[in-house]
Amino acid sequence: MMAERTDEHLSMFEENKEAVYFSSKEELLEKCKYYLVHDSERKSIALAGRKRCITSGYSNEGMIRSAFKLIYNKKG
């Protein structure tokens, strides 16, 4: 995953291990060029990010499960 550097993103994914972040258009372009050349590093980060999504419940399925738990717990 490549995304804008925000506190929320940083709290969810470890930078340069599970995701790549940028703070400007220039940094985005620089990182795009870098990862197009460094294929194995890009794939490693992508796999680690996917694993984090699945194990932390960040997938669509995980988010829906969390939402249902909140709804049903509030109904008592």
N, C-alpha and C positions, 0 to 999 in steps of 0.2 A: 504494500500500500504506500502510495505517495500522497501526502496531504499537507494542508497548511498547518504550520506549527501553532497549536493552541494548547491551553492548559488541559482541556478535556482530552484531546488526542494524546498528549504526553502522559496523562494518567492511565490511559488504556493500553498503550503500546510502547515498548522500549525502543527509543530512537536508534536507528541504524542497525537494529537486530531484528525487530518485528515490523518496523515501518520506517519510512524515510520522510522527513519533514522539510518544509521550506518556509521562509518568511518573506520572500520577495519574488517577483517575476524572474529576476536575474538568477537568483539561487535555484529556482525551479528549472530553468533552462540548463544551468550548469549541471544539476543532478540528473536531468534527463539524458544529457549527453554522456555523462559518466556511466550510468547504469546501462545504456545501450551498448557500451563497449565491454562492460564487466558483467557478462551474462550469468556466470555461476553465483556471483555475489547477489545479484538481483533475484535470482531464483531462490536462494537461501533465505533472504529476507521475506520474500513472498510466502514461502512455506511456513516460516516461523510466525508470520502475521496471521495466516490462515489457522494455524494450530491455536494461537491465542484467541482468535474469534470463537472457535468451537469450544475450547475448554473454559472460556470465561462467559459463555452464554451471549456473545455479541451477534450471533447469527440471527436471521429473521425468526427461525423457530425458537431460539432461546429467548428472544425479546417478547414473542407472543406468550410463551410460557410464563415469563415474569409478569406480564400484564394481567393474565388470567389469575395468577396467584394474588396479585394486589386487589383485583376486583372481588374475588371470592372471599378473601380474608376480611375485606371491609363490610361485606354483607353479613358476616358472622355466622 
